[in-house]
């Protein structure tokens, strides 16, 4: 199962070239994990791995920064329903919506809850740190962070300093 995902990522989601990451850093490769999270077989494996970790921690709310987390959150909600232990989901926008409710955190209230943040690829952790701030403003506490790939650019240390468990499926050193 994990070997299939490893091969899938290597063959479909690792692009070579000159790229600028969301952190502003330059890279000779880019991980387009949306190719994997928007494909049923690979998303199914990601979902199974993440779901098991969420259930082990007895968490009931799952969310993350939109757009990387969107398909993962949706798949986890469907998986939890099919297994008879429904989760609730939320998505964290990169900024305040300019109309309607003007929310940054979309979904049901997460106040007074422990939550898990999911993400496709984590570099320096900046997007997740921003999401954590928004989640905390809503009165929730992040108890677990899950990602498909950690680019080994310092996020592990940052999350450790915050005393938040972080569990990537793969580190970039396993993929390239």
N, C-alpha and C positions, 0 to 999 in steps of 0.2 A: 504494500500500500504506500508506504513512505518512499520506497524506491521508485514507484511509478510517478509520484509527485516530483521527486528529484529530477527524473528524466524529462518530465513534461516541462518543468521550469527551464531546464538547460536548453531544451530544443525549441521552446516557443516564447519564453518570456525574457531571455537575456539577449539584449541588442548591443552590438558593438558600434562604436563611433565616438563622436565628440558630443557630450551632453552636459547641461547645467542642471544640477539637482535643486530641489526646493530649498535646500540650505544655502544655495548660491555657489557651492563648490563645483568644480569641474570633474568630470569622470569620463573614462574611456569606454564605459559600458553603462547600460541603463537596464533596470529590471522593470519591464512592463508587466507587472503581476496581474493587471486587469485581464490580460489574455488568459491567464489561468483561473481567475475568479469568475470569469464570464464563460467558462467551459464546464459543462456538467460533471465530467469525470473528475477533473482536478478539484473543482469546488466541492464535490462530494467528499473527497478525502480530507481537504482542509477543514470542512465542517465537522467530520467525525473526530478529527484530532482535537479541534478547539472545543467541541461540545463535551468531550470527556474531561477536559481540564476544568471547564466551567462547572460541571456537575460535581467534580471532586471538591471544589471550593464552595459548593452550595450557593452559588450566586444566581440571581434571578433577573438581572438587568445587563444587557449587552449592547454596546454601541461603539462609536468611534468617529474619527474625522471623515466627513463626506469628501471625497468620492471613493477613496480606497476601501473604506469599511462597508459601503452600501451593500454590495452583493453578499458579503460575508455575514452581515447582520441579518439580512433577509433569509439566507440559507439556514442560519442558526435558529431563527424563529420557527421556520418550517420543520426543521429536525426536532426541535424541542416539543412542538405540537404532536408530531407523529410518535414521539416516545412517551407522550402522556405527562410531560413535565414542562408546560409552556413557560417560556421566557418572555420578557418584554424588551423591546428594542428602543434605541434612541440614536440620533445622528447629530453630530456637532458640526455646525457650519463654520467656515473660516471667518465669518463676520456677521454682524446683525442683518437680518432680513429687513429690507426697506419698506415692506408693506405688511398688511395683515397683522399677525401677532408680534412681528418683529423679533421673534425668538432666535437665539443662537443654538440652543439645544432643542431639537425637535423630537416629539414623541411623548409618552406618558410621563408624569411626574416621577423623578428619581430621588426626590427629597428623602433624607434619612435612610438611604439605601447604600449598600456596598455594590459596586459595579465592576464589570470587566470592560476594558477598552480593547478593541481589535483593530488591526491595521494590516495592509498588504505588505508594504516595505517600510522599514524604519532605518533612517540614516543617522542623523544626529539626535533625533527624538524631538525636534522642535514642534512638529505638528501635534504630537501626542501631549507634549507639555502644555501647549495652548489649549488642547481639548480638556486636559486635567483641570486647568484653571476654570474653564467654563462649567465643568461638571461640579466642581467644588462650590461655585457660585450658586448652583442649584441645590446645594445642601447634601450632596452625595460624596462618597469616598471611593476612590479607585483602589481596588484590592488586587487586581491582576491585569497585566497587559499581555496580549498575545499578538504575534505577527507571523507572517509566512516567512519573511526573510529579514534578517538583521544585517545591515551593511558593515557592521563593526567599525562605526565612526563615533563611538562614545556614548551611545544611548544606554547601553547596558549599565555603565557606571552612573549615569544620571538617574536612572530609575532605581538603582541600588541605594543611592544617596537619599532618595525619597522613601526608601523602605517599601517599595512596591515590587512585588514579584513580577518578573518579566520572562516570558518563555517563547522565543522564536522557534518555529519548526526547523529552520535552517539558518546558518550563518553564511555570509557570502563566501567565505573560504571553502565551503563545501560545494559551491556552485561553479566557481571559476578557477 
